[in-house]
Amino acid sequence: FSFGDAQFHGSTGGITLNKAVVGMAADPESDGYWLVAADGGIFSFNAPFFGSAGNIVLNEPIVGMEAAPSGSGYRLVASDGGVFDLGSSQFYGSVARGG
């Protein structure tokens, strides 16, 4: 749903998902956005796709995401503190423990 001057570019409402969408980030370079599901799947709407963690066996589910300030990447975070950087987003470490 879009409110105010936010543009609607699509949603996952008509898609059967493996896991629920748990986060969203706006692309600072366009008026698009990304959605992330708990399994690490990324859905791009008028924003470039930089990959996903959907093909990785995660120790714990993804719970959030943020866009890189440049708009050329994004960072995912799992409930155990695992961090996944995609695109130009820089990895600075995480607090996840190996499973």
C-alpha positions, 0 to 999 in steps of 0.5 A: 500500500502506498500513502502520501507521495510514495509510488506503488510499483508492485507487491508480492500479494499475488505470489505464493511465497515460501516464507513471509515478507519481513522487511522493506527498504527504499532504493535511494537512487530511484523511487523503487523498493525491495522486499525481503522474505524470512528465507532471504528471498528478495523482491525488487520493484523499480529497483535493481536486483543485487542477489538474495540469500534465498539459496543459502541454508540459514541458521535463523530467519531474516528479520530485516534489511537496509539499503546501501547509501549509494543505492547499489546494494543492500544488507540483510540481517537474521534473527541470530545476528547474521549479516548478509551483504549484497551488491556494493554493501560493505561487510563489517562483521556479524554476531552470528555463531556457526550452526 
